[in-house]
């Protein structure tokens, strides 16, 4: 769990908005990055009350993927 948490946190820290990206794509990237960091924190701290943090990270990642395909400059 510690290693997975560390990797999710690292992925959230690395994910950045490309200059010139549309506003909606920039917001999707920001949401995905925050969700990955939250997932990393939940895993690292072994928080049993992490709720649906995995679902949020997964869905925001999927949304960002779709938007990148449609809106990337």
N, C-alpha and C positions, 0 to 999 in steps of 0.2 A: 504494500500500500504506500509506503514512503517513497519508493522509486516512481510509482505511477503518479503520485501527487507531485513529485518534483518535475516529472516530464510534462504534465499538464500545465503546471505553472510556467515552465520554460516556454512551452508553445504559446501561451497567452502573452508572455513578454516579448516574444519574437514577432508575433503577428502585428503588422503595421499597415497603415493606409498609404497607398501609393499617391504621390502628388498628382493632382489632376483628376482624381477619381470623383465620380458623381457623389452628391450628398447622401443618397440612399445607400450606395455601396460603402461609403465611409462609415456610416452609422452601423451597417451590418458587420463590418470588420471590427468596429469598436465593441459592439455587443458580443461578438464571438470571442474576442480577446478577453473581455471581462468575465465571460462565462467560463472560459478555460482556466483563468486564474482562480475563480471561485471553486471550480471542481478540484483544482490542485490543492487548495487550502483544505477543502473538505476531506480529501483523501489523506493528506499529510497529517491532519489532526485526528483522524479516525472518528470523525463526528457522526454518530449514528443518526442525528437529526438533520442530515444534509438535505432532506426533502427531495426535490426533483432537480437538483443541480445538474445531474448527468443529462436529463432530458433537455434542459435549457441549453446546455453546451452543444448537445447533438443537433438540436433543431436550429440553433443560430448558425452552426457550422454549415448545415445543409442549405440554409437560406443564403449565406454568404457565397457558397459555391454556385448556386443558381444565378445570383446577381452578378458574380464575376463573369460568368458565361454570357450574360446579356448586356452588361453595362460597362465592362472594362474598356478604357480608352484605347 
